[in-house]
Every structure is written in C-alpha cells, then in structure tokens.
Amino acid sequence: MDYWHNCFKYPITPKRGPMPQMFSLIDAKGAFLELPRGFLRRSHWLRAGDALLAASQTGRLIDIQWAFDTLVAAVDEEGWFDLGRENITTEPHRVRDAWPLAS
C-alpha cells in the first residue's frame, strides 16, 4: 500500500520558483517534476526526495513530518520563500560559508 494522498499538517507555499503550493505527499511528488533540470542532484533535494519516498511507503506521521521538514528546508535553501531574491538559477549550487563566522 502507498500513502501518497496523506496530507502535511500545514501547506508548503513557496513564494517564487517553479514549485506550486503543496498540501500532500502527492502534491510534493508532482512539484518535484517542476524542478529545473539538475536540481535533484543538489544534496538538499536528494534528502527531501528520500524523505518523501519513505513517507509515501510507510505513512507514519514521523516520516510525513520528516518529508515536510526536508521539503521546507530545500525550498528555503533555494530562497523560494523570500520575495526579495533574484530569479532561480540553474548554476551549480555553492556551499554557504560556515555560520556563525569567527570574529
């Protein structure tokens, strides 16, 4: 049995980028198809995809929450919750500097 139609506790609503609002695992699965070519190679999208697949297979609340958390983190990593950033890029992803920076 699969659990693709299980809903998240809250919707995930990117303000920009290619992904639509997501209410359920099946919505997130469809949103992955909207990602630009090459994005799925980025570590945060790999992690979110793995979590999404696990949640769809188990249906456990903890797995659905983990899928939600990793999707939110991936969308945030791309800056798609922020209205003030530039358009999306398909450039290779750069690792951010360590935080907090030493003074």
Backbone bond lengths (Angstrom), bond angles and torsions (degrees), N, CA, C in turn:
res aa  C-N    CA-C-N  psi(-1)  N-CA   C-N-CA  omega(-1)  CA-C   N-CA-C  phi
1 M - - - 1.444 - - 1.529 109.27 -
2 D 1.311 116.14 143.66 1.459 119.12 174.90 1.528 109.63 -113.66
3 Y 1.307 114.44 162.58 1.464 121.41 -173.21 1.525 111.18 -124.58
4 W 1.314 117.43 32.14 1.460 121.31 -176.30 1.525 113.11 -59.34
5 H 1.313 118.49 -26.85 1.463 120.24 -175.84 1.529 113.55 -88.78
6 N 1.331 117.43 3.16 1.470 119.92 175.52 1.526 109.43 -66.98
7 C 1.318 115.51 141.60 1.466 121.72 -176.45 1.524 111.34 -96.71
8 F 1.329 113.71 153.10 1.456 120.63 170.55 1.526 108.03 -76.01
9 K 1.320 116.12 159.17 1.460 120.49 177.83 1.533 110.22 -65.87
10 Y 1.334 116.75 -34.66 1.462 123.30 178.44 1.522 108.46 -132.99
11 P 1.336 118.03 151.38 1.462 118.93 175.46 1.528 110.88 -72.24
12 I 1.308 115.90 152.56 1.462 122.43 173.20 1.527 105.44 -103.45
13 T 1.320 116.55 119.52 1.461 120.78 -172.42 1.528 111.32 -125.16
14 P 1.340 117.20 88.23 1.468 118.92 175.08 1.535 109.74 -63.60
15 K 1.306 116.71 142.22 1.462 121.12 179.14 1.523 111.56 -90.82
16 R 1.313 117.44 -14.86 1.459 123.06 177.69 1.516 108.32 -153.50
17 G 1.320 116.43 179.67 1.454 120.62 -178.80 1.522 111.13 87.91
18 P 1.324 116.35 -179.32 1.465 120.82 -172.34 1.525 115.79 -84.49
19 M 1.320 117.64 -8.54 1.462 119.74 -174.07 1.523 112.05 -89.26
20 P 1.330 117.08 134.66 1.469 120.52 176.45 1.525 110.36 -80.46
21 Q 1.322 116.15 175.74 1.455 120.97 174.11 1.529 108.71 -63.13
22 M 1.337 116.30 140.93 1.461 121.45 -176.62 1.524 109.94 -122.98
23 F 1.327 115.22 126.03 1.464 122.04 178.98 1.527 112.15 -107.89
24 S 1.319 117.40 -23.10 1.467 121.64 -172.82 1.525 110.82 -143.34
25 L 1.316 114.61 172.98 1.458 120.02 177.61 1.530 110.98 -60.29
26 I 1.331 117.36 -39.87 1.468 120.46 -179.23 1.529 110.50 -66.76
27 D 1.328 117.45 -34.66 1.465 120.54 174.93 1.526 110.58 -63.42
28 A 1.323 115.93 -43.16 1.462 120.31 179.48 1.523 110.94 -65.52
29 K 1.314 116.72 -38.51 1.464 120.43 177.55 1.534 109.50 -60.19
30 G 1.323 116.94 -46.27 1.454 120.52 177.84 1.519 112.45 -64.30
31 A 1.324 116.55 -36.26 1.459 120.71 179.78 1.524 111.49 -65.05
32 F 1.328 116.87 -33.41 1.460 120.18 176.94 1.524 110.97 -59.70
33 L 1.321 116.66 -31.74 1.463 120.92 179.22 1.522 111.80 -70.03
34 E 1.334 116.97 -18.18 1.461 122.09 179.94 1.531 112.71 -86.93
35 L 1.329 116.82 -9.21 1.462 119.29 -178.00 1.530 110.75 -67.91
36 P 1.325 117.03 141.25 1.458 120.10 176.00 1.530 111.53 -60.51
37 R 1.300 114.71 152.17 1.465 121.47 -179.25 1.532 110.13 -53.95
38 G 1.294 116.22 134.88 1.456 121.91 178.07 1.519 115.18 92.43
39 F 1.321 118.48 -16.73 1.455 119.75 -178.21 1.524 111.65 -64.56
40 L 1.314 117.54 -33.12 1.466 119.94 -176.93 1.525 112.85 -68.59
41 R 1.317 117.05 -6.77 1.469 120.12 174.80 1.528 112.08 -84.68
42 R 1.308 116.40 -13.25 1.461 120.41 -179.94 1.526 109.34 -74.17
43 S 1.313 116.15 140.74 1.469 120.62 -172.10 1.527 112.65 -58.94
44 H 1.320 118.24 -37.75 1.467 119.18 -178.10 1.532 111.33 -69.74
45 W 1.327 118.29 -30.69 1.465 119.93 176.48 1.526 111.11 -78.40
46 L 1.331 117.33 -33.88 1.476 120.07 174.89 1.528 110.03 -61.61
47 R 1.329 115.55 -45.01 1.472 120.76 179.80 1.535 110.33 -62.71
48 A 1.322 116.76 -44.21 1.473 120.53 -179.82 1.522 110.81 -65.24
49 G 1.324 117.14 -40.14 1.466 120.84 178.72 1.517 112.03 -64.20
50 D 1.323 116.48 -42.49 1.470 120.41 177.56 1.530 110.85 -62.27
51 A 1.327 116.33 -43.46 1.465 120.48 179.95 1.525 110.95 -65.77
52 L 1.330 116.99 -39.87 1.461 121.46 178.93 1.526 110.85 -62.99
53 L 1.305 116.47 -44.69 1.463 120.61 179.10 1.529 111.12 -63.57
54 A 1.330 116.83 -43.67 1.473 119.90 178.72 1.527 110.79 -60.97
55 A 1.332 117.39 -43.96 1.467 121.01 179.99 1.523 111.06 -62.85
56 S 1.328 116.72 -38.12 1.472 120.01 -179.65 1.521 111.99 -69.16
57 Q 1.318 116.98 -24.56 1.455 121.04 -178.63 1.520 112.91 -88.58
58 T 1.342 116.80 -32.56 1.466 119.10 -175.98 1.531 112.80 -100.56
59 G 1.332 116.67 -36.04 1.456 120.55 -175.61 1.519 113.58 71.57
60 R 1.327 117.11 5.13 1.466 120.45 -179.58 1.523 110.21 -70.33
61 L 1.312 116.76 140.28 1.458 121.18 -178.65 1.522 112.51 -57.58
62 I 1.330 116.64 -38.49 1.466 119.55 -179.82 1.532 110.83 -65.74
63 D 1.329 117.48 -35.29 1.461 120.74 178.01 1.528 111.34 -72.61
64 I 1.326 117.29 -36.82 1.467 120.85 176.55 1.528 109.46 -65.93
65 Q 1.327 116.94 -40.66 1.467 120.29 177.41 1.526 110.53 -64.46
66 W 1.328 117.80 -40.32 1.464 121.21 178.71 1.537 109.80 -64.49
67 A 1.320 117.68 -41.16 1.470 121.11 176.50 1.528 109.84 -60.90
68 F 1.326 116.69 -45.78 1.465 121.48 177.59 1.524 110.53 -57.76
69 D 1.334 116.44 -50.47 1.464 121.05 -177.22 1.525 112.09 -61.14
70 T 1.330 117.47 -43.14 1.466 120.00 -178.51 1.529 111.43 -72.01
71 L 1.330 117.92 -33.50 1.465 120.34 175.42 1.531 110.87 -66.42
72 V 1.315 116.45 -44.86 1.463 120.14 177.37 1.527 110.04 -60.06
73 A 1.328 117.23 -43.26 1.464 120.73 179.32 1.527 111.35 -63.28
74 A 1.331 117.48 -40.13 1.468 121.01 -179.58 1.529 110.93 -67.87
75 V 1.320 116.85 -44.33 1.472 120.35 178.32 1.531 109.43 -63.04
76 D 1.316 116.61 -41.53 1.459 120.84 178.34 1.528 111.15 -64.70
77 E 1.319 117.20 -41.12 1.466 121.47 178.86 1.533 110.96 -58.35
78 E 1.311 117.35 -34.95 1.464 121.62 178.02 1.527 112.46 -79.09
79 G 1.333 117.01 -12.51 1.457 120.71 -179.16 1.519 113.48 81.74
80 W 1.318 117.55 21.29 1.463 120.80 -174.71 1.521 113.98 -86.09
81 F 1.328 117.37 -0.84 1.461 120.21 171.14 1.526 110.06 -92.59
82 D 1.318 116.86 -14.51 1.458 123.67 -174.87 1.520 109.81 -97.87
83 L 1.325 116.84 123.73 1.465 120.68 179.20 1.521 112.80 -75.62
84 G 1.319 117.96 -16.55 1.456 120.31 -172.88 1.514 116.68 -91.78
85 R 1.311 119.67 -1.02 1.461 120.54 -176.85 1.508 111.35 -88.89
86 E 1.309 115.13 164.54 1.466 122.00 178.53 1.523 110.19 -65.17
87 N 1.318 117.00 171.10 1.461 121.66 176.23 1.515 110.31 -60.87
88 I 1.325 115.84 162.24 1.460 120.04 -179.07 1.521 109.69 -63.20
89 T 1.287 115.26 155.65 1.454 120.50 179.77 1.512 109.30 -127.73
90 T 1.300 115.59 151.09 1.458 120.03 174.93 1.518 110.09 -106.40
91 E 1.338 115.48 14.95 1.453 120.44 175.57 1.528 108.56 -66.53
92 P 1.327 117.98 154.97 1.467 119.12 176.52 1.521 110.52 -57.37
93 H 1.305 115.73 142.14 1.462 122.24 -177.28 1.519 109.80 -73.41
94 R 1.328 116.96 132.22 1.452 121.49 177.95 1.519 109.24 -100.72
95 V 1.303 115.85 141.17 1.465 120.70 176.77 1.512 108.08 -73.35
96 R 1.311 116.27 132.26 1.473 120.79 178.18 1.512 110.38 -70.86
97 D 1.328 114.58 154.13 1.459 119.59 175.85 1.522 109.61 -61.22
98 A 1.302 115.23 154.18 1.469 120.20 178.55 1.521 109.93 -62.16
99 W 1.298 116.76 144.31 1.448 121.61 178.86 1.504 109.00 -128.97
100 P 1.268 123.44 140.65 1.464 124.66 -4.04 1.519 110.96 -76.87
101 L 1.305 116.85 150.07 1.451 121.57 179.43 1.524 109.46 -75.03
102 A 1.314 114.80 142.83 1.461 119.22 178.13 1.526 109.51 -70.03
103 S 1.320 116.95 142.47 1.467 119.32 -179.27 1.505 110.95 -89.05
